[in-house]
Amino acid sequence: MNQENPRVDLDDLDRRLIEVLRDDASLTNQALAEKVFASPPTCLRRVRRLKDIGVIRKVTAQIDRRMLGPELEAIVEITLDRQDSDALAAFEARMAGEGAVVQCWRVSPGPDFVMIVSVTDMPAYHALSQRVFAMDANVRNVRAFFAIHRSKPEYPNTRT
């Protein structure tokens, strides 16, 4: 696959499979086949192909984190002093190892990164902030927004 343009050719059945699996990846192959109007062997072969070529990267469970106890979520913007490729990659690698960092996006324009952080409370956020952001000499600015209500917790099933 071309790394500069990773798009792959998908037909109508591939797109139906992706749409159904995006909504419920726990379906059995038989149930999936019924929903997309294809035979079970065809579905199995197509899903394996979608995994092999990297369209389906990972199957996960969506957890309602509120059920696990108190939670404080923050949307955090980070601006670095140096934005060369090594500095950006080093910061991304550090965030990948942080359990409290639920998502990390490199963005443009504006800050260099936007992250979703989930901790138990404000003291836990403060400790994370000190350990991860304040101790990094390349972090120039940190701006945090604390979530008070999530009105749309899931990704949409279709693109507009």
C-alpha positions in Angstrom: 0.0 0.0 0.0 1.2 3.5 -0.9 2.2 5.2 2.4 1.5 8.7 1.0 -2.0 7.7 -0.1 -3.2 4.8 2.0 -6.7 4.7 0.5 -7.8 1.3 -0.7 -10.6 0.3 -3.1 -13.7 -0.8 -1.2 -16.8 -2.0 -2.9 -20.4 -1.7 -1.6 -20.2 -4.9 0.5 -17.0 -3.7 2.2 -18.6 -0.4 3.1 -21.7 -2.2 4.5 -19.5 -4.5 6.6 -17.6 -1.5 7.9 -20.8 0.4 8.8 -22.4 -2.6 10.6 -19.1 -3.4 12.5 -18.6 0.2 13.5 -21.9 0.0 15.2 -21.5 -3.5 16.8 -18.3 -5.4 16.3 -19.5 -8.1 18.7 -21.8 -9.6 16.1 -21.2 -13.2 15.1 -20.2 -13.9 11.5 -23.7 -15.4 10.9 -25.5 -12.3 12.3 -23.2 -10.0 10.3 -23.9 -11.9 7.1 -27.6 -11.5 7.6 -27.3 -7.8 8.2 -25.2 -7.1 5.1 -27.1 -9.7 2.9 -24.1 -11.8 2.1 -23.1 -15.4 2.8 -21.2 -16.2 6.0 -18.1 -17.5 4.2 -18.0 -14.3 2.1 -18.3 -12.1 5.2 -15.6 -14.0 7.0 -13.2 -13.7 4.0 -14.0 -9.9 3.5 -13.6 -9.1 7.2 -10.2 -10.9 7.3 -9.2 -8.9 4.2 -10.2 -5.6 5.8 -8.1 -6.5 8.8 -5.1 -7.7 6.7 -5.0 -4.5 4.7 -5.4 -2.3 7.8 -8.9 -0.9 7.3 -10.0 -2.6 10.5 -7.1 -1.8 12.9 -8.5 -3.0 16.2 -11.7 -4.2 17.8 -12.3 -2.7 21.2 -15.1 -2.4 23.8 -16.6 1.0 24.5 -16.6 1.4 28.2 -18.8 3.8 30.1 -16.1 5.1 32.3 -18.6 6.7 34.7 -19.5 3.2 35.9 -16.0 2.7 37.1 -16.1 5.5 39.7 -15.5 9.3 39.9 -13.9 10.8 36.8 -12.7 14.2 35.7 -12.2 14.6 32.0 -10.2 17.4 30.4 -9.5 18.5 26.9 -5.9 19.7 27.0 -4.1 21.8 24.4 -0.3 21.6 24.3 2.0 23.9 22.5 5.7 23.0 22.2 8.7 25.3 21.9 10.3 23.1 19.2 8.1 21.5 16.5 10.7 19.5 14.6 9.8 16.0 13.7 12.0 14.5 16.5 10.4 16.7 19.2 6.9 16.0 18.0 7.5 12.2 17.9 9.1 12.3 21.3 6.1 14.0 22.8 3.7 11.6 21.1 5.7 8.6 22.4 5.5 10.0 26.0 1.7 10.5 25.7 1.2 7.0 24.3 2.7 5.6 27.6 0.4 7.7 29.8 -2.7 5.8 31.0 -4.6 9.0 31.8 -4.2 10.3 28.2 -7.2 8.7 26.5 -6.7 10.3 23.1 -3.9 12.4 21.7 -4.2 14.3 18.4 -1.5 16.3 16.6 -3.4 19.3 15.2 -2.9 22.4 13.0 -3.3 25.4 13.2 -3.2 26.4 16.8 -1.7 24.2 19.5 0.5 21.3 18.5 -1.6 18.7 20.3 -5.1 18.3 21.7 -5.6 15.5 24.2 -8.5 13.9 26.1 -7.3 13.2 29.7 -9.3 11.2 32.2 -8.4 11.1 35.9 -10.3 10.6 39.1 -10.2 14.2 40.4 -8.5 17.5 40.3 -5.6 16.5 42.6 -4.9 13.6 40.1 -5.0 16.1 37.2 -2.6 18.4 39.0 -0.2 15.5 39.6 -0.4 14.4 36.0 0.1 18.0 34.8 3.2 18.4 37.0 4.7 15.1 36.0 3.9 15.2 32.3 3.7 18.8 31.2 5.6 20.9 33.8 8.7 18.6 33.8 9.0 18.7 29.9 11.3 21.6 29.0 9.8 21.6 25.5 6.2 22.3 26.6 5.6 26.0 26.2 1.9 26.3 27.0 -0.8 24.1 28.5 -4.5 25.0 28.3 -7.0 22.7 29.9 -10.8 22.7 29.6 -12.7 20.5 32.1 -15.7 18.6 30.8 -19.0 19.2 32.6 -21.3 17.3 30.3 -20.8 15.0 27.3 -23.6 15.4 24.8 -22.3 13.0 22.1 -20.1 10.3 23.5 -19.8 8.1 20.4 -18.4 8.5 16.9 -21.1 8.7 14.3 -21.8 5.6 12.2 -21.7 7.4 8.9 -19.8 10.3 7.4 -21.6 13.5 6.2 
